[in-house]
Structures are given as structure tokens and as C-alpha cells.
Amino acid sequence: MDLEKIAKLTVGFSGADLANVVNEGAILAARRNRKTIETMDLEEAIDRVVAGPEKKSRLISPKEKEFTAYHEAGHALVARKLLHADPVHKVSIVARGMMGGYTRLLPAEDRYMSTRSQLMDQISVYLGGHVAEDIIFNERTTGPHHDIEQVTKIARAMVTEYGMSNGLEIRTFGKREEMIFLGREISETKNYSERVALEIDREVRAIIQKAYDVARNTLTENKEKLVQIAQRLIADETIEGEALEKLFNEPVPSPTA
């Protein structure tokens, strides 16, 4: 049992989440006629808790499968190339829950804070799927809607909460009102002017654009590797661990004359 790997995969999990992982792992081990839970059971259990069970029976068209493969390959390759992004652990185009595919990053160490560089690279990784679709197909799909939501959330927090913008003073903008006993946010009090609101929007847009440019340059410069990863995903559907590391280091095939 590789407990260090499991610990890295469950960063941020609550006690209830961990209990669910162990229960799911026990069920998977029993289905495989084993009396002990192994690392592979817990890894699959983590994926189930985070994203839901695999839906291999979901029928998708070859074109949609291709879009998904390039989307996930875009996330994985940007993460691989950026210095401050977490290492890529697993890439899959097997549907889970509402997700058509997913790319799982594995933090190299416990982290209790994030630097501006780490957040910028995180935004670039989220944008990698969107950018890959644009580069390969000159088209955009509804697939990255969750990614774009996360990008906006991180960029706005950088400006309004973390004092990481270049054009605004170091302070928080907006005050969240919460229901203390339920722990839920119900509103945000606006404690700044319309002029400042416009400046916040400009700063958020600048952060996202800069991260987008990094993602696009990375994938444009490594387009052959992007194609290689996506084509392997179409063939194998899931790549992880040593096989993924080998693929990242594998030479790109020379174009035929």
C-alpha cells in the first residue's frame, strides 16, 4: 500500500470524504475477490468520490471523443511544461459523472499557501483544454465551462482577496456575508466604487489573458507532443503513472515525407 501517494491524492479531503474512500475501496476489493484493500482500489475509490463512477457505457461519437482527448491532453501538457504547476498523475477520457474526461495532478508536497506564480500556472493549466481545442480544431465547445468558472474564480480572488494585482492597492475588495451556523455565503457587500469595479474587471481580465497567452504559446510550441498524447488517449483512454511519464519523455515521431 502506497500511503504517501494516497495522502497526496486526498489533500483537502474531509474525514467523511476519507471514510467514503475507504468504503469504496473495500467494495472494489471485494468485487475483485480480494480480502485486502490495495493501492489501486483506493485510487479508483478517490476518482469515484471526486468525480463519480466510470461511465464506459456512455456512447459518444468519434468526433466528441477526439475533442475530449485533445482537451485533456492540453491540460496535461501545459501542466507538464510549466515550472510552478503540480505534476500530472493521470489523464483519462473515460466519462465520470458529468465529466467527459479528467486530468489529475498530484501535489509534490503539502501546501498551506500558494504563490502568485503557482496560481498563474494553475490558471494556465485550466485554460489548456480550451486552448488545445482552438489550436487543433479552430473551434470551441461547451466542454471547458467548469475550467472557465475556476479560472474566473481564481483570478478574481487574486485581485480582490490576495492583493496580487499590479494596478490596485493591497486591500480586500468586497465583504462576504455568511450564515454563521450554516457556513454558507449568502451575499457580498460591495465596499468600493464603480470606478474601482471597472479596474477590478480590467485586472482580472489581464491576469486571465496573460495565463491564456502562456497556455497558447506552450501548446503551439509543443503541438506535435500534444497530438501524440491525444492520439494515445484515443487509443488507450486512460494513461497514468509510469506509462504517462514514459509518454511525456517519448520522442515525437518525425513527420512523414
LINNORUR-V847964 format. One record per pair of residues at least 4 apart in sequence whose ideal C-beta (glycine too) atoms are under 7 Angstrom apart, sorted by sequence separation. I is the first residue (numbers start at 1). GAP is how many residues later the second one is. If there is no record, write none. Layout:
# LINNORUR-V847964
{{I	GAP} {I	GAP}}
This chain:
# LINNORUR-V847964
{{2	4} {3	4} {4	4} {5	4} {6	4} {13	4} {15	4} {16	4} {17	4} {18	4} {19	4} {20	4} {21	4} {22	4} {23	4} {24	4} {25	4} {26	4} {27	4} {28	4} {37	4} {39	4} {40	4} {41	4} {42	4} {43	4} {44	4} {45	4} {46	4} {47	4} {48	4} {60	4} {61	4} {62	4} {63	4} {64	4} {65	4} {66	4} {67	4} {68	4} {69	4} {70	4} {72	4} {73	4} {74	4} {75	4} {76	4} {77	4} {78	4} {95	4} {107	4} {114	4} {116	4} {117	4} {118	4} {119	4} {120	4} {121	4} {122	4} {123	4} {124	4} {127	4} {128	4} {129	4} {130	4} {131	4} {132	4} {133	4} {134	4} {144	4} {145	4} {146	4} {147	4} {148	4} {149	4} {150	4} {151	4} {152	4} {153	4} {154	4} {155	4} {156	4} {157	4} {158	4} {192	4} {193	4} {194	4} {195	4} {196	4} {197	4} {198	4} {199	4} {200	4} {201	4} {202	4} {203	4} {204	4} {205	4} {206	4} {207	4} {208	4} {209	4} {210	4} {211	4} {212	4} {213	4} {214	4} {215	4} {216	4} {217	4} {218	4} {219	4} {222	4} {223	4} {224	4} {225	4} {226	4} {227	4} {228	4} {229	4} {230	4} {231	4} {232	4} {233	4} {239	4} {240	4} {242	4} {243	4} {244	4} {245	4} {246	4} {13	5} {29	5} {37	5} {48	5} {60	5} {95	5} {114	5} {157	5} {159	5} {178	5} {179	5} {192	5} {239	5} {79	6} {96	6} {133	6} {134	6} {158	6} {159	6} {178	6} {233	6} {29	7} {79	7} {94	7} {133	7} {158	7} {163	7} {178	7} {179	7} {219	7} {232	7} {10	8} {29	8} {80	8} {93	8} {133	8} {163	8} {178	8} {239	8} {29	9} {79	9} {92	9} {159	9} {176	9} {177	9} {92	10} {130	10} {177	10} {10	11} {26	11} {161	11} {25	12} {29	12} {76	12} {91	12} {160	12} {176	12} {177	12} {28	13} {160	13} {175	13} {90	14} {129	14} {130	14} {160	14} {174	14} {175	14} {76	15} {88	15} {89	15} {129	15} {174	15} {232	15} {25	16} {28	16} {89	16} {174	16} {175	16} {25	17} {28	17} {88	17} {89	17} {130	17} {174	17} {87	18} {129	18} {229	18} {72	19} {86	19} {87	19} {173	19} {25	20} {86	20} {127	20} {21	21} {24	21} {72	21} {86	21} {87	21} {126	21} {86	22} {173	23} {21	24} {24	24} {69	24} {126	24} {127	24} {228	24} {21	25} {24	25} {68	25} {126	25} {79	26} {76	27} {173	27} {225	27} {21	28} {65	28} {75	28} {123	28} {224	28} {20	29} {72	29} {71	30} {72	31} {123	31} {168	31} {17	32} {68	32} {122	32} {123	32} {167	32} {6	33} {68	33} {84	33} {5	34} {9	34} {84	34} {119	35} {168	35} {6	36} {10	36} {85	36} {167	36} {1	37} {2	37} {9	37} {58	37} {84	37} {85	37} {1	38} {56	38} {165	38} {82	39} {119	39} {54	40} {55	40} {85	40} {160	40} {55	41} {159	41} {54	42} {82	42} {53	43} {82	43} {100	43} {52	44} {159	44} {51	45} {52	45} {159	45} {51	46} {78	46} {79	46} {78	47} {51	48} {116	48} {156	48} {47	49} {155	49} {158	49} {75	50} {78	50} {51	51} {77	51} {155	52} {75	53} {155	53} {74	54} {75	54} {74	55} {72	57} {74	57} {151	57} {71	58} {74	58} {73	59} {71	61} {70	62} {71	62} {70	63} {67	66} {70	66} {67	70} {71	72} {67	74} {67	76} {131	81} {127	84} {131	84} {135	84} {123	85} {127	85} {131	85} {135	85} {124	87} {128	87} {132	87} {123	88} {127	88} {131	88} {135	88} {124	90} {120	91} {124	91} {128	91} {132	94} {11	96} {9	97} {8	98} {8	99} {78	137} {81	137} {78	140} {93	140} {78	141} {81	141} {77	142} {91	142} {94	143} {93	144} {94	144} {74	145} {77	145} {92	145} {92	146} {77	148} {91	148} {77	149} {90	150} {89	151} {74	152} {77	152} {73	153} {76	153} {91	153} {90	154} {73	156} {88	156} {73	157} {70	160} {73	160} {69	161} {72	161} {69	164} {69	165} {66	168} {80	168} {65	169}}
